[in-house]
């Protein structure tokens, strides 16, 4: 094999490396406290959000399993309506997607917690869930019912 001579470079003198002008003390004195500690604001708002979620969980836990199932079906219908509004480019709140999905997830979590307390295994739970999904009767979501009632009232006023 051919061996190449090793190249060595002289080390750079320390004086060539630029020194940083950063001094944390000066920056802290010039900046307001809210810029330096954004986490304080975040924790305060997250505490409020957690309180709202816990209130919502209390409401959900107060309901029976059948009521939870009914509300999940209604919320999934509302989610479908939002998707339809989005696809037809109607006006809608995009934040509603996330809110509804989270609410559905919370309800299904409470439902599963109850199954675990009863001693229902994961496999049986999935089987029951599939049976429940097949037994759902398709019906219009509450928002569509409300919209239809408003349209009917408007038609009645026109004809009267």
N, C-alpha and C positions, 0 to 999 in steps of 0.2 A: 504494500500500500504506500501511497505517497503521503508524506506527512508535511503539513504546511507549518511554517513557523508561527508561533503564537504572537499575536499582536497585542501589545499592551499600550494603554493610553494613560497619560499622566492624570492624576486626580485633579478635579477642578478646585481651585482655591475657594475657600469659604466666602471671601469678600465679593466674589462675582454673583453668588446667589443673592437675589434681592430679599431684603428683610421686609416682613409684613408690617404695615402700619396699623394693623388692627389692634385696638385696645378695648377690651370688653367694658372696662370701667367708664370710658368716655361715652360709648354708645348707650349704656344704661342711663347715664345722666341726661343725655339729650333726648332719648325716646320716652314717650309716655308709658306708663305702667301697663296699659291695656294692650299695647303692641308687643311688649315683652312677654306677657303672660296671657296668651289667648286661651289657654286651657281652662282658666278660671271661668270665663264666659261659657265655654263649652260645657263644663260640668254643671253649671247652674241650669242651662237649658235642658241638658240631658236628664237632670233630676226631675224637672217638670214633665218631660216626656215620659219618664218611667212612671211617674205618678198617674198620668193619664192611662198608660197601658195597664197598670195594676187595677185601676178603676174599671177599665173595660174587661179585664180578666175576671174581676169579681162579678160583673154583670153576666158574663158568659157562664161562669160556674154556678150561678143561681138558677140557670135554665135547666130544663130536663133535656135528656138526650134527644128526644123527639123534636123539641123546639130547636135544638142546635141543628139537627138534620134539616129541618124546614128552612132555617135561616141560611144554611150553607147553599141549599138549592136556590133560594132567592138571590143570594149574593152572586152565585155563578151566573144566573140569568142577567143580573145587572152588569156583570163583567162582559157578557156577550153583547149586551146593548151598547156598552162603551166601545167595544171593538167595531160594532156596526157603525156607530157615529164617527169613529176614526176613519173607517174605510170610505164612508160617504163624504168625508171632509166636513162634517158638521162641527159646530162649536162644542167643545167639551173640555173638562179639566183633566189634564194628563196625570195629575197627582192622584186621581181617583183610582187608577189602575193599581198602583202600589198599595194604597190604603185598603182596597177591597181584597187584594191577594193576601195581605198580612192578616186581615180580619178572618178570612177563610182559614188560613193556616192556624191562627189561634184557636178557632172553634174546633178544628179537627184535632189539634193537640189536646184540648180539654177532653174531647171525646175518647181519644186514645188513652189518656190518663185514667179515665173511668174504667175502660176495658182492662187496663193493667191491674187496677184495684180489685176488679172482679176475678182476676186470674185468667183472662183470655190471652192465649199465646199469640205470637206474631203471625203465625201461619193461619190460624183460625180467624184472626182479626182481618187479614187480607181477604179471606174467603167471604166473611160477613160483609166486608166493604164492597166487594164485587156484587154480591146479591143485592145490597142496598142500592147501588148505582143502577142496576138493571130494573129495580122496582120503581124508580123515580118516574113519575108521570110528568111529561113536558107541559109546562104551563108558562104563560107570559109573566115576566118579572113585574114587581110592583110599580116600577117607574113607567112601564109600558101601559099597564092598566090605568094609571093616573092620566097618562097622555091621552089614551082612548076616551076616558071620561070627559076630559077637557074638550076634546074634539066633538064629542057627542053633545055637550052643553053648548058649544059654539054653533053647531048645526041646528039645535033646538031654538036658539035665539034668532038665527037667520030666518028659519021657517015661521017663527011666531011674529 
